[in-house]
Amino acid sequence: MSPRTATATHRRGRKASAPPAPTATATTYREALREAHREAMRRDPRVFLMGEDVGRYGGAFAVSLGLLEEFGEDRVRDTPLSEAAFTGAGIGAAMRGMRPVVEIMTVNFSLLALDQVLNNAATLRHMSGGQLSVPLVIRMTTGAGRQLAAQHSHSLEGWYAHIPGLRVLAPATLEDARGMLWPALQDPDPVVIFEHGSLYNLSGHLPADPGPVDIERAAVRRSGTDVTLVAFGGTLGKALTAAESLAAQGISAEVVDLRVLRPLDDATILESVARTHRLVVVDEAWRTGSLAAEVSARVAEQAFFELDAHVERVGAVEVPVPYAQHLEEATLPQVPGIVEAARRAVGEDG
Amino acid sequence: MTATEQRSGTATERAAADTTEQATGTSGADTPAGLLRAMLRIRRFEEKCAELYSATKIRGFLHLCIGEEAVAVGVVGALAAEDAVVSTYREHGHALARGVPMTAIMAEMFGRSTGCSGGRGGSMHLFDAGRRFYGGNAIVAGGLPVAVGLALADHLTGSPAVTACLFGDGAFAEGEWHESANLAALWHLPVLFCCENNRYAMGTSLAREHAQTDLAARAASYGMVSWAVDGMDVTQVREATTKALAYVRDSGQPCFLELRTYRFRAHSMYDPDRYRDPAEIEQWKRSDPIPALTEQLVQRGQVTTADVEQWEREIGQEIAAAVAAADAAPLEPVEDLTRHLTSTGPGEGSAS
């Protein structure tokens, strides 16, 4: 899916009830993230950004372009390629009262820092009997779709969402890209923000002074009555496109954007399933032990008798993400697969 | 430390004043008698822990620092209240030297709610945020990046605090050490790296884990001031630490101390200690920091055997009181299991 397509579908996804306000400005997901950092650093002197190539280079995905020039080297810190050390340094600085934002280039690289995230960031408050607080924000790119092959393309959000003590966010819209950082920085506990690599060029409009968004709830991005499509991050656009296609076939799909991957907002999912009685979960991760598995299990546990069909999952084929375009496409959830799953759920196919 | 720095009062009075539970464990514990008493207190505490482990009062992993007390007292006792300590799973001595109350440590090992981590940590995870004692990290080298971050915050805010990070020779083989050393040196951060080289990473000897066993020399390659110190001599450890702290505070640069020491007990209570020659252990016991200093101070007339006997009685009473308090202390209610998972309290962790 091209960024342009994503933009169009996202606009439709916002229920078309809010046309751009007169003061709205054109922006992108990348620029919205940058503006969120700029605002946070202006508002709070304790906020600083560190990570690989966030300064002189401007960020591997150009999120932080220009921030070094504006805020200086103390607050926009280029780090060595030492994921464990700079993530751990973020933990220590947060414990000492700062509000660090640590950028890790991709989720695959974050595995080098997973010790710090799990054994320290997520654990210290509980293990110390409530004495320590780690108000750290970690941002990283996730996901495939750019032919970056098997060490830059995985979707491991579910691994992080498995960890008690973390809050895990997946902004999939301009509003969330712009609005999630500030509340994340207000959280006294560690927050991990996943930015899907295919979203940085997503374009659209935002009000000149958009407020913060909540980091508690899932969001219904499109209302429908026949089937619920649950998606997040990089799969939201695909789910919305699939919903368009289903509408043309006379099937009314509701699209729920999880937004918050931990703690999961069960209520929004269950309410939607109570309306539609059918569930398709779309997740770019491998199916085994995935967030899609978790959502499916929760619905089965809490709303079994609401379901008129078994739960459908659309996930990645369980291989390391390959380089060749056709193989990568075949690996990932795609719109036709989501449409087919939804049709099966409503009894139109299979 | 020199004889001219002695204070008035009997050795016993001075030492007792130095090592009772204080805010930081730092004030005045710098007389030779005070250092000796502090080491003795750690030794007797840990001997009691071993006994309580056998009696199944303490469970889990229990790592004793018996033999390494000069490092705990020499390093940690030299820190100021504003300084921070990041330690390892072999940290009873560090915690006691920092002034974490013995009652809170013992209660923690008993798994009681009055423990210094509310019974959630145990022997390996002692915490005392008020005394800036940040654990108790059981991931070898896992505390080092956190220490760098504490120092980064101090650097950014202009605080004069130093973060002392204790770790072992095993940690020196971990990537997190090398990343942390580079980052602290690169960013000029006030970290005092204290490598407690007891010559074994669990059961693997220094020569079997490191191609180059001169750890101080390797640390120096990061552009850090780096000294090797006799870790069995508390006065040398204290002097080196005092100098190193002054250097870090004045320069804002990190510093590395390799404290060459030895543990007399096995790695943990599970360890049958099959990998060391008993003769080697006996050899090192001749450098036991406690009898050596006792003899020296008695010879110099700075301490009498009566002083030592009185310390033994006082320490014995302190330990007995800590054990009794731990035994009588309440357990954390199971309903509070998910408390402290996040700042918002129970609920998140109980989602099912």
Interface residues (C-beta under 8 A of the other chain):
Chain A: F48 D74 R77 T79 P80 S82 A84 A85 F86 T87 G88 A89 G90 I91 G92 A93 A94 M95 R96 G97 M98 P100 D115 Q116 N119 N120 L124 R125 H126 M127 S128 G129 G130 Q131 L132 S133 P164 G165 R167 D187 P188 D189 P263 L264 D266 E301
Chain B: A84 G115 C116 S117 G118 G119 R120 G121 H125 F127 D128 A129 G130 Y134 G135 G136 N137 I139 G142 L144 P145 V146 A147 V148 G149 L150 A151 L152 A153 D154 L156 T157 T163 G175 E176 E179 S180 N182 L183 L186 W187 R339 H340 L341 T342 S343 T344 E348 G349 A351 S352
